[in-house]
């Protein structure tokens, strides 16, 4: 249940917005009379609504009442501030600045590339095993099937990857073993096949392409699939042009530093 609170009532005599603030004193007659009398007493002349207050350009200080405490306020004299030339900083401060900029640029570059890089094969263990090793390797050949009522409901390859319909996949995804003896392969395939068969009341049928764990371990190591970054598309992203400009500015700064040191 959602509770909708009522909006607090504001009396028109003390609630103003926009242009109403110009005539604030006129709206509240009690305040207006007191303010005008005090101003006339102190200055000897009635206050003028259109009068302008003078602004002191020099540094000044004042106090502000904030949450029942007096807070000192100081205005900075901007006339004494001077711009800092990065190329003329002391060596330690210059190097610290350059290292920070290079790290920031590297992080921005990595983030931009990640937006245009295909890593779908890394989305899950199952997806990665289907591409590593690639299709056609003995590791991806069927190890066994699970048969229920004369119908194949699941196929397990020599790595232990299970292929089934979506409904059964949802049922077994969280209960299947993740590894056997700290690795995958035919031993894992057998264990997973037994799990599914026991759960569904089916039987495991070994495939002619099934291999042993020792045979699986003896297979040559396959090269892992590489992530592919589409640099042609990246160059059309406005962020790419901004990043290149940042690199150019950093290089110009380094050249200015070299010129400063040469002097």
N, C-alpha and C positions, 0 to 999 in steps of 0.2 A: 504494500500500500504506500502511495506517495503522499506526503504531507505538503500542502501548498500554503506557505505562510503569507499572511497579508502584508502589504507594503506599509511601512510606518507612515503615519499622517504628518505632513509638514505644513505648518501655518504659513500663510502667504507673507506674513510680516517678517519672517526670518529665513525664507527659502527663496533664493534668487538664482537665475541662470542667464548666461549671455549678457545681453544689454541691460538686463534688470539691475546689474551691479552698479551701473553708472548712477542710478537714482536711488541707491540703497538708503542714504540718509533721509531722503524725502519720503520713502515708504514707511519708516518707523518714526512717527512724530516725536515720541519721547526722546529718542536718541538725537534726532535732528535738532530739537530745541537746545538740548544740553551741549551738543558739539558746537553749535553756532555761538552760543553764549560764551563758551570757554575760549574759542578762537578769537572772538572780538575782544575779550578781556586781555588776552596775551599779546595780541598784535595791534590792537587799537583800530582795527578795520575789519569789516565782515569778511568771511572767507569767500573766495571765488572758486566756483566749480571748475572753471576752465584754466585755473592757474597751473603752471607746470613746476614740478620740483626739480631743483638743480642736482646734477650728478657729479660727484667728486671723482675725477679720473685717477687720483692718487690712491695708494694702498690705504685701506681703512679697516676698522674692526668694529664689531658690534656683538650683541648678544641676542639669542633667540630662546624663548621659553618653549621647550619640547618635552612633553610628558612630565610636566612639573619640575623640570630641571633647566638650568640656564646653560646654554651651549654657546661657546665663543665662536664667532664667525670672523674669518680673515679673508680679505679680497687680495688676490695675487696681483702684483704689479707686472703685467705682461711686457712692459717696455724693457725689462732687464733680461728677458729670456732670449736665448740664442739657439738657432737650429744646430743639431749635432750632425756632423759629417761622419758617417759610418767609416769611410775609408781612412779617416785620420784618428780613429780610436786607438788606445794602447793595444799592443799585440794580443794580450790575453782576452780583452773584451771583444776585439775584432774577431778572433778565432771562435769565441763562444757564440757570437752572433751568426757567423757563417755556418757553423755546425748545426745550429738550430734551424736555419733556413734550409739547409740541405736535407735535414731529416724531415722537415715539413713537406718539402717538394717530393721527396721519395714516397712519403705516406700518401700524398695526393695522387701521385702517378700510379701507385699500387691500387688504390681504391678505384680510380678511373678504369684501369685495365680489368679489374675484377668484374665491372659491370658488363664487359663484352667478352668474357671468357667462358667457354663451355666446360663445365666440370660435372655434367650430369651423371657421369659414370661413378662419381664419388658420393652421390646422394645417399646410398645405402650399401651395406655389405653385400647384399644380393646383387645389386646393380654392378658393383665393382667386380664381383667374381664372374659375372657374365661377360665382362670385357677383358678380364685379366685372369688367365690367359685368353687370347682371342678365340673366336669360334673356329672349329676345325682341329683344335688340340685334343689329344686323348683325355685331358683333364675335363673338358666340357662334354664329353660323350656320356650317354646315359649309363648310370650304375644299376639302377633298379626302378621298378614301378610298384605302386601300391594299387591292388585290385580289390574292389568291393562289389559283390554281386555280379562278377563278370565284367565290370567296367573299370577302366583305368582312371583313378581319381587324382593321382599324383605321380610325377616323374622326378627322380633325383639323379643328378649327374655325379661324376666321379669326384668333384670338389665337395659335394654335399649341398649344392644349390637345388632347392625344391621349386618345381613348376607345377602349378595347379590353377583351378579356376578362382575367381575373386572371392567367392563365398567361403570356400575352404581355406583359402589363404588368410582371410581375416581370422578364422578360427584357430589356426595353428601358428600364426606368426609369433605370438608372444610365449608359446610353450616349447617351441623347438630348441634343442641344444644349440649353443653358439659355437662350440668346439669340442673336440675329443683329444685328450692328451696335449692340450695347448696348440692344436693345429686343426686344419681342415683336411679333406680328402675322403677316400673310400670309407674309412672308419666312421667319420661323421655322417657320410651318406647312409651307411647301414643303420646307425643309431637313429637318424631322423626317419628313415623308412619304417623302422620298428615302432617308433612313437606314433606315426600316423596310422599304421595298420592296427595297433592296439586301440587307439582312440575310436576308430571307425568300425572296428570288427572286421577288417579285411586281411589280406595276406600280401607278403612281399614277394615280388617276382624279379629275380636277378636278370639283368640284361646281358647279352653276349658281349657288349663293349665294356662291361665292368672290369676294373683292374684292382689290384691289391694296393695296400698302403705303401708297401715297399716300391712297387712299380710307379706309383704316383710320386713318391719322393725322389725317384731317379729321373723324372722328367726334366728336361733342360729348363732353366729359369726363363720365363717369358718376360719381355720388356713391358713395363707398365705403360698403359696408354697415357699420352701427354695431353695436357690441357691446351686448348686452342683458343688464341685470342684474335679477334677480328680487328686488326689495326686499321683497315680501310674504313670501317664504320666509326671507329674511335675518332678519326680525324675530322669527322663531320659533327662531332659533339662540341658545342661552344666551350665546354670546360677544357677541351684539349688546347684550343687557342689561348685561353687564359694561362694554362700551365706553361705553354711555350714562352709566353711573354714573361712569366715569372723567372724562368730559366735565363732568358736574355738579360733581365734586370740584374740577376745575380752575377752573371758573367761580366756585365758592365761595371758592377761594383768591384769585382776582383781586379779589373783593369785599372780602375781609379786607385785602388790600393797600391798596385805596382807602381803607378806613376807617382803617388805620394811618397813611397819609400825611396824611389829613385832620386827625388828632390833632396 
